[in-house]
Amino acid sequence: MTNETSTADAPTPVRPRDGAGLLLRIVPPGLYAGRAHVLVERSYLVSRRGWMSVLSGFFEPLFFLFSLGYGLGRLVATVDGPGGPVPYAVFVAPALLAASAMNGAVFEATFNLFFKFKYAKTYDAVLATPLGPVDIALGEAAWCLIRGGLYSAGFLAVMLGFGLIGSPWALLALPACLLVALAFAAVGMAAATFMRSWHDFDLVQLAVMPLFLFSTTFYPLSVYPGWLQAVVQWTPLYHAIELMRGLTTGHVGWGALGHVAYFAVMALVGVVVAARRLGKLLLT
Amino acid sequence: MEAHVVGPWRAALIAVEHHWTWYRRNWRATVISNFLQPVLFLLAMGVGFGSQVRQGEATGGHPYLVYLAPALLVITAAQNAMFESTWAVFSSFKWQRTYLAMVSTPITPAQVLHGQLLWIALRLASGTAVFLAVAAALGAITSPWALLAVPFATLAGMAFSAPVVAFAATREKPDSFNAVFRFVLMPMTLFTGAFFPLDQLPGWIHPLAWLTPVWHGIELTRGATFGTLGPLPALGHVAYLSALVALGVVLGRRYFHRRLAV
């Protein structure tokens, strides 16, 4: 039924961009025009006016890094890192990197998506063009990634400057950040489609904040009693932090692939749910 | 010629009643950010991170949880003040226009401001009191003098809130609030001695920290709780914080009048 509505709205089906082959054959027509990149362009144009808020997002983890790494670090001798005791700054920096990838992606995906969806009616306008809901989902996810990637790259550069990177494996931390951000953005987008009002954002806060505080960001897993360790090990940010900590300190094992798989599944589920929900909400 | 159907205090209290009527129905929405957040923070930083800290000179010989709790009270007050003094005030001017509705009654712009500030103070006081109770239950409070931390933290929160309310009254767009959050509130919570002693930071930061209400608030709450506060420094801190509140009120009255007076 979604197809009927959309074709009625767009009587002249636009020929999809070449090279979008496989996806087009799976996705019903009207959902995807292969032009997600114009949505990225739109986001870029919008953010040029509010560049200050984009830029300032970079300072938040930086302040945290200074404060926790250099202030709190003196209160603590060493912490149990991946390969034995490490200085506190080395311990906490990769965790902040992972947490900022999560925070950025989740807030961009939920707050901004909800605002555009519900109040600015941006997507209603977008759907009046040949673009479909899958374009929206992909375009918005891509923009989240670009923004998140810039923050992560900047943060990694600062870590390098302070001598907090101990291995060339850290080069992989950037793509790892992107994967983590993608997974959180996808799930965040899916969640945003279920939101009824601004009050529901407290629930987002309720999920993100404990993740940030309790996923071994500031202290090692061994602090928790056994059963709680098992709970923490199931949560997503824990895997992100383990991955980053391993990469920046150079203790990379096959276990890293497990973390990667965790986020691949999370991203897939998020994208599928988000695209379906957006299609349902916007086209019916 | 201003009408004086109701007295100035009564008018401000009516404005407070407006906020209370709203809050009575919507308080649930504020539970997470005002209450749950500081408690989780106390658990993660005080208990979790605290387990890694060597108890010693830096924490005044106290366990880290006990060292952190009074300072966290001030941080909580400042964090709570942030939203109530920026977006909430802006919204009352621009989106919901409740202030405009108020001044169409005999309530004057200055009284609207007084009511708003009084309301924020009540929120800060109740929020910190509840947090103090939870902190005490978690074993983070060891001295009955910690009760003084509630008025001290509220005063420090208001010393941040009042100037910010005045600032919010001058804004036509809410964009700059993010900058206030990131470049004023965040550094103020991280670099003014809450989580570690100020003297661990480079010297040039110290004078900046002394300017912030949070630093004075932390000196007061920690001093009261640990019994290290002399009467003269206490007076100094309270005087500075009160001066900030007064500055905010004076500026706020001007800007509220400019924006609301018919």
Interface residues (C-beta under 8 A of the other chain):
Chain A: G50 M52 S53 S56 G57 F59 E60 F63 F64 F66 S67 L68 Y70 G71 L72 R74 L75 V76 A77 V79 Y88 H199 D202 Q205 L206 M209 P210 L213 F214 T217 F218 Y219 P220 V223
Chain B: A29 I32 S33 L36 Q37 L40 F41 L43 A44 M45 G48 F49 S51 Q52 V53 R54 A58 T59 Y64 D175 N178 A179 R182 F183 M186 P187 L190 F191 F195 F196 Q200 L201
